[in-house]
Amino acid sequence: MKPIKKIAISAALSTLALIAFMLENLFPPLFIVGGRIGIANFFVLIAGIMCGFWYGFSALTVKAVLGSVFSGNAGAILYSLPAGVIAYTAEMLIIICAPKISLIAASVLGGTVNACLQNAAFCLITATPEYLIYMPYLALIGAAGGAIVGAAVFLTVKRLPEKFFYSTCKEQKIERT
């Protein structure tokens, strides 16, 4: 895939991730404060799979930074961006280095890591360690959200035409079956 095409696809997926993030913020959290499915991560993961690690990373950065600013909570960048970067990197390392592990399992790991790291960063930044009590619940919500996002990514990769994903999947050793 040509670099200009990767940039265009990544930009479109970044926009969709930002829109999904903003729409998800319109709804109340799941069960406890901070509990979200993370539907926007679908577009970030697709960008990483289709275009490569750095294109997905740019989609994640756009989603985290602009999403925090547009939602009126610019301070959230301090805990959402680092947690997102670490979780995304873990997902992509599993996808690239361990092709036998499914996209769903990688996404479950990413969702769980993201939720736990955001909670830990929030507790550090606000000096409120008592919020660590939410960690197991947020981990469960993150795992459930990761499973939903991972299943959606898996079905998308499986259903799109071979020519659309072939070069990137071959480079990253992603199984489409």
C-alpha contacts under 8 A as a table, 3 or more apart, distances in Angstrom:
res1	aa1	res2	aa2	distance
1	M	5	K	6.66
1	M	6	K	6.76
1	M	51	C	7.92
1	M	167	S	6.76
1	M	168	T	7.63
2	K	5	K	5.34
2	K	6	K	6.39
3	P	6	K	4.97
3	P	7	I	6.16
4	I	7	I	5.05
4	I	8	A	6.24
5	K	8	A	5.10
5	K	9	I	6.13
6	K	9	I	5.17
6	K	10	S	5.90
6	K	51	C	5.38
6	K	55	Y	7.50
7	I	10	S	5.06
7	I	11	A	6.01
7	I	55	Y	7.30
8	A	11	A	5.10
8	A	12	A	6.23
9	I	12	A	5.14
9	I	13	L	6.13
9	I	47	A	7.45
9	I	51	C	7.66
10	S	13	L	5.07
10	S	14	S	5.94
10	S	47	A	5.68
10	S	51	C	7.03
10	S	55	Y	5.84
10	S	56	G	7.00
10	S	58	S	7.79
10	S	59	A	6.49
11	A	14	S	4.97
11	A	15	T	6.21
11	A	59	A	7.16
12	A	15	T	5.14
12	A	16	L	6.31
13	L	16	L	4.97
13	L	17	A	6.02
13	L	43	F	5.49
13	L	44	V	6.96
13	L	46	I	7.85
13	L	47	A	6.34
13	L	59	A	6.84
14	S	17	A	5.01
14	S	18	L	6.19
14	S	43	F	7.00
14	S	44	V	6.98
14	S	58	S	7.66
14	S	59	A	4.39
14	S	60	L	7.26
14	S	62	V	6.35
14	S	63	K	6.49
15	T	18	L	5.12
15	T	19	I	6.22
15	T	63	K	7.81
16	L	19	I	5.05
16	L	20	A	6.06
16	L	40	A	7.52
16	L	43	F	6.70
17	A	20	A	5.10
17	A	21	F	6.04
17	A	40	A	4.47
17	A	41	N	6.80
17	A	42	F	7.54
17	A	43	F	5.31
17	A	44	V	6.61
17	A	59	A	7.36
17	A	63	K	5.95
18	L	21	F	5.02
18	L	22	M	6.18
18	L	40	A	6.87
18	L	62	V	7.25
18	L	63	K	4.78
18	L	64	A	7.98
18	L	66	L	7.31
18	L	67	G	5.95
19	I	22	M	5.13
19	I	23	L	6.14
19	I	40	A	7.79
20	A	23	L	5.08
20	A	24	E	6.03
20	A	39	I	6.45
20	A	40	A	4.96
21	F	24	E	5.16
21	F	25	N	6.28
21	F	38	G	7.47
21	F	39	I	7.14
21	F	40	A	5.21
21	F	63	K	7.16
21	F	67	G	6.52
22	M	25	N	5.13
22	M	26	L	6.77
22	M	67	G	6.49
22	M	70	F	7.88
22	M	71	S	6.89
23	L	26	L	5.33
23	L	27	F	7.50
24	E	27	F	5.75
24	E	36	R	7.89
24	E	38	G	7.73
24	E	39	I	7.44
25	N	28	P	7.23
25	N	71	S	7.59
29	P	32	I	6.22
29	P	33	V	5.80
29	P	34	G	6.03
29	P	35	G	5.09
29	P	36	R	5.70
30	L	33	V	7.38
30	L	34	G	7.67
30	L	35	G	4.86
30	L	36	R	5.81
30	L	37	I	7.96
30	L	141	I	7.85
31	F	35	G	6.70
32	I	35	G	5.66
32	I	134	Y	7.96
32	I	137	Y	7.95
32	I	138	L	7.95
34	G	138	L	7.37
35	G	115	A	7.93
35	G	138	L	5.94
35	G	141	I	6.17
35	G	142	G	7.51
36	R	141	I	7.01
36	R	142	G	7.35
36	R	145	G	7.29
37	I	141	I	6.95
37	I	142	G	6.67
37	I	144	A	7.29
37	I	145	G	4.18
37	I	146	G	7.35
37	I	148	I	7.90
38	G	41	N	5.63
38	G	42	F	7.80
38	G	111	G	7.82
38	G	145	G	6.20
38	G	146	G	7.67
38	G	149	V	7.59
39	I	42	F	5.68
39	I	43	F	8.00
39	I	145	G	7.64
39	I	149	V	6.35
40	A	43	F	5.75
40	A	44	V	6.90
40	A	63	K	7.87
41	N	44	V	4.88
41	N	45	L	6.02
41	N	60	L	7.77
41	N	149	V	7.05
42	F	45	L	5.34
42	F	46	I	6.16
42	F	149	V	5.46
42	F	150	G	7.47
42	F	152	A	7.24
42	F	153	V	6.28
43	F	46	I	5.03
43	F	47	A	6.07
43	F	59	A	7.88
44	V	47	A	5.14
44	V	48	G	6.31
44	V	56	G	5.26
44	V	57	F	7.46
44	V	59	A	5.57
44	V	60	L	5.68
45	L	48	G	5.02
45	L	49	I	6.20
45	L	56	G	6.37
45	L	88	Y	7.73
45	L	153	V	7.39
46	I	49	I	5.09
46	I	50	M	5.90
46	I	56	G	7.45
46	I	153	V	6.57
47	A	50	M	5.23
47	A	51	C	5.60
47	A	52	G	6.99
47	A	55	Y	6.19
47	A	56	G	4.60
47	A	59	A	7.09
48	G	51	C	5.61
48	G	52	G	4.70
48	G	53	F	4.81
48	G	54	W	7.10
48	G	55	Y	5.94
48	G	56	G	3.88
48	G	57	F	7.11
48	G	92	M	7.48
49	I	52	G	5.70
49	I	53	F	7.27
49	I	56	G	7.60
49	I	168	T	6.87
49	I	169	C	7.10
49	I	172	Q	7.76
50	M	165	F	6.08
50	M	168	T	5.70
50	M	169	C	7.32
51	C	55	Y	5.92
51	C	56	G	7.24
51	C	168	T	6.49
52	G	55	Y	5.59
52	G	56	G	6.49
52	G	168	T	7.07
53	F	56	G	5.32
53	F	57	F	6.13
53	F	92	M	7.02
54	W	57	F	4.76
54	W	58	S	6.16
55	Y	58	S	5.11
55	Y	59	A	6.35
56	G	59	A	4.97
56	G	60	L	6.18
57	F	60	L	5.03
57	F	61	T	6.21
57	F	85	V	7.37
57	F	88	Y	7.61
58	S	61	T	5.01
58	S	62	V	6.16
59	A	62	V	5.20
59	A	63	K	6.14
60	L	63	K	5.10
60	L	64	A	6.06
60	L	84	G	7.21
60	L	85	V	7.49
61	T	64	A	5.20
61	T	65	V	5.89
61	T	81	L	6.93
62	V	65	V	5.45
62	V	66	L	5.64
62	V	67	G	7.49
63	K	66	L	5.69
63	K	67	G	5.27
63	K	68	S	8.00
64	A	67	G	5.24
64	A	68	S	5.96
64	A	77	I	6.53
64	A	80	S	6.47
64	A	81	L	5.69
64	A	84	G	7.86
65	V	68	S	5.37
65	V	69	V	6.31
65	V	74	A	7.75
65	V	77	I	6.01
65	V	81	L	7.24
66	L	69	V	5.03
66	L	70	F	5.82
67	G	70	F	5.19
67	G	71	S	5.91
68	S	71	S	5.29
68	S	72	G	6.40
68	S	73	N	5.20
68	S	74	A	4.92
68	S	75	G	7.43
68	S	76	A	5.95
68	S	77	I	6.09
69	V	72	G	5.31
69	V	73	N	5.86
69	V	74	A	4.62
70	F	73	N	7.59
70	F	74	A	7.96
71	S	74	A	7.74
73	N	76	A	5.63
74	A	77	I	5.89
75	G	78	L	5.88
76	A	79	Y	5.67
76	A	80	S	5.85
77	I	80	S	5.14
77	I	81	L	5.39
78	L	81	L	6.36
78	L	82	P	7.04
78	L	121	A	7.82
79	Y	82	P	5.85
79	Y	83	A	6.19
79	Y	117	L	7.75
79	Y	118	Q	5.30
79	Y	121	A	5.30
79	Y	122	F	6.10
80	S	83	A	5.34
80	S	84	G	5.86
80	S	118	Q	5.91
81	L	84	G	5.04
81	L	85	V	6.04
82	P	85	V	5.14
82	P	86	I	6.25
83	A	86	I	5.32
83	A	87	A	6.06
83	A	113	V	7.48
83	A	114	N	5.11
83	A	115	A	7.73
83	A	117	L	5.25
83	A	118	Q	5.54
83	A	121	A	7.99
84	G	87	A	5.12
84	G	88	Y	5.85
84	G	114	N	5.76
85	V	88	Y	5.21
85	V	89	T	6.01
86	I	89	T	5.15
86	I	90	A	6.17
86	I	113	V	7.82
86	I	114	N	7.47
87	A	90	A	5.13
87	A	91	E	6.23
87	A	109	L	7.63
87	A	110	G	4.58
87	A	111	G	7.09
87	A	113	V	5.55
87	A	114	N	5.25
88	Y	91	E	5.06
88	Y	92	M	6.16
88	Y	110	G	6.21
89	T	92	M	5.20
89	T	93	L	6.01
90	A	93	L	5.17
90	A	94	I	6.28
90	A	106	A	7.84
90	A	109	L	7.71
90	A	110	G	6.51
91	E	94	I	5.29
91	E	95	I	6.19
91	E	106	A	5.03
91	E	107	S	6.20
91	E	109	L	6.90
91	E	110	G	5.50
92	M	95	I	4.90
92	M	96	I	5.94
92	M	106	A	7.79
93	L	96	I	5.25
93	L	97	C	5.57
93	L	98	A	7.59
94	I	97	C	5.32
94	I	98	A	5.12
94	I	99	P	7.21
94	I	101	I	7.17
94	I	106	A	6.18
95	I	98	A	5.77
95	I	99	P	5.60
95	I	101	I	7.11
95	I	102	S	7.60
95	I	103	L	6.72
95	I	106	A	6.70
95	I	172	Q	7.69
95	I	174	I	6.97
96	I	99	P	6.07
96	I	172	Q	5.29
96	I	173	K	6.36
96	I	174	I	7.11
98	A	101	I	5.79
99	P	102	S	7.21
99	P	173	K	6.24
99	P	174	I	5.91
99	P	175	E	6.84
100	K	175	E	7.98
101	I	105	A	6.60
101	I	106	A	7.15
102	S	105	A	5.29
102	S	106	A	6.42
103	L	106	A	5.07
103	L	107	S	6.07
103	L	150	G	5.66
103	L	151	A	7.51
103	L	153	V	7.32
103	L	154	F	6.04
104	I	107	S	5.07
104	I	108	V	6.12
104	I	146	G	7.19
104	I	147	A	5.60
104	I	148	I	7.97
104	I	149	V	7.58
104	I	150	G	4.01
104	I	151	A	5.55
104	I	153	V	7.91
104	I	154	F	6.91
105	A	108	V	5.04
105	A	109	L	6.27
105	A	147	A	7.24
105	A	150	G	7.27
106	A	109	L	5.17
106	A	110	G	6.23
106	A	150	G	7.42
107	S	110	G	4.87
107	S	111	G	6.03
107	S	146	G	4.73
107	S	147	A	6.31
107	S	149	V	6.79
107	S	150	G	4.94
108	V	111	G	5.15
108	V	112	T	6.12
108	V	142	G	7.20
108	V	143	A	4.76
108	V	144	A	7.08
108	V	145	G	7.31
108	V	146	G	4.02
108	V	147	A	5.16
108	V	150	G	6.99
109	L	112	T	5.24
109	L	113	V	6.02
109	L	143	A	6.88
109	L	146	G	7.12
110	G	113	V	5.18
110	G	114	N	5.92
110	G	146	G	6.65
111	G	114	N	5.15
111	G	115	A	6.16
111	G	139	A	7.79
111	G	142	G	4.42
111	G	143	A	5.40
111	G	144	A	7.87
111	G	145	G	6.37
111	G	146	G	4.58
112	T	115	A	5.30
112	T	116	C	6.18
112	T	138	L	7.67
112	T	139	A	4.90
112	T	140	L	7.11
112	T	141	I	7.69
112	T	142	G	4.47
112	T	143	A	4.95
112	T	146	G	7.21
113	V	116	C	5.27
113	V	117	L	5.95
113	V	139	A	7.53
113	V	142	G	7.71
114	N	117	L	5.29
114	N	118	Q	6.01
114	N	142	G	7.25
115	A	118	Q	5.29
115	A	119	N	6.26
115	A	135	M	7.93
115	A	138	L	5.76
115	A	139	A	5.90
115	A	141	I	7.95
115	A	142	G	5.52
116	C	119	N	5.18
116	C	120	A	6.16
116	C	135	M	5.96
116	C	138	L	6.63
116	C	139	A	5.94
117	L	120	A	4.98
117	L	121	A	5.94
118	Q	121	A	5.13
118	Q	122	F	6.00
119	N	122	F	5.09
119	N	123	C	6.21
119	N	131	Y	7.52
119	N	132	L	6.85
119	N	134	Y	7.83
119	N	135	M	6.72
119	N	138	L	7.96
120	A	123	C	5.12
120	A	124	L	6.24
120	A	132	L	6.82
121	A	124	L	5.05
121	A	125	I	6.02
122	F	125	I	5.22
122	F	126	T	5.96
122	F	128	T	7.92
123	C	126	T	5.40
123	C	127	A	5.48
123	C	128	T	4.88
123	C	129	P	5.18
123	C	130	E	7.75
123	C	131	Y	6.33
123	C	132	L	6.94
124	L	127	A	5.12
124	L	128	T	6.91
124	L	129	P	7.15
128	T	131	Y	6.11
129	P	132	L	5.61
130	E	133	I	6.09
131	Y	134	Y	5.78
131	Y	135	M	7.74
132	L	135	M	5.29
133	I	136	P	7.30
134	Y	137	Y	5.43
134	Y	138	L	6.04
135	M	138	L	5.15
135	M	139	A	5.98
136	P	139	A	5.02
136	P	140	L	6.31
137	Y	140	L	5.16
137	Y	141	I	6.28
138	L	141	I	5.01
138	L	142	G	5.88
139	A	142	G	4.95
139	A	143	A	6.03
140	L	143	A	5.05
140	L	144	A	6.16
141	I	144	A	5.08
141	I	145	G	6.02
142	G	145	G	5.03
142	G	146	G	5.89
143	A	146	G	4.93
143	A	147	A	6.11
144	A	147	A	5.08
144	A	148	I	6.35
145	G	148	I	5.13
145	G	149	V	6.13
146	G	149	V	5.10
146	G	150	G	5.72
147	A	150	G	5.01
147	A	151	A	5.97
148	I	151	A	5.25
148	I	152	A	6.27
149	V	152	A	5.09
149	V	153	V	6.14
150	G	153	V	5.05
150	G	154	F	5.99
151	A	154	F	5.02
151	A	155	L	6.10
152	A	155	L	5.22
152	A	156	T	6.08
153	V	156	T	5.03
153	V	157	V	6.07
154	F	157	V	5.26
154	F	158	K	6.04
155	L	158	K	5.01
155	L	159	R	5.95
156	T	159	R	5.20
156	T	160	L	6.05
157	V	160	L	5.66
157	V	165	F	7.46
157	V	176	R	6.56
158	K	176	R	5.39
158	K	177	T	6.63
160	L	164	F	6.76
160	L	165	F	7.53
161	P	164	F	5.52
161	P	165	F	7.17
162	E	165	F	5.59
162	E	166	Y	5.39
163	K	166	Y	5.12
163	K	167	S	7.61
164	F	167	S	7.90
165	F	168	T	5.61
165	F	169	C	5.70
166	Y	169	C	5.23
166	Y	170	K	5.91
167	S	170	K	5.19
167	S	171	E	6.18
168	T	171	E	5.04
168	T	172	Q	6.09
169	C	172	Q	5.11
169	C	173	K	5.54
169	C	174	I	4.78
169	C	175	E	7.21
169	C	176	R	7.92
170	K	173	K	4.99
170	K	174	I	6.53
171	E	174	I	8.00
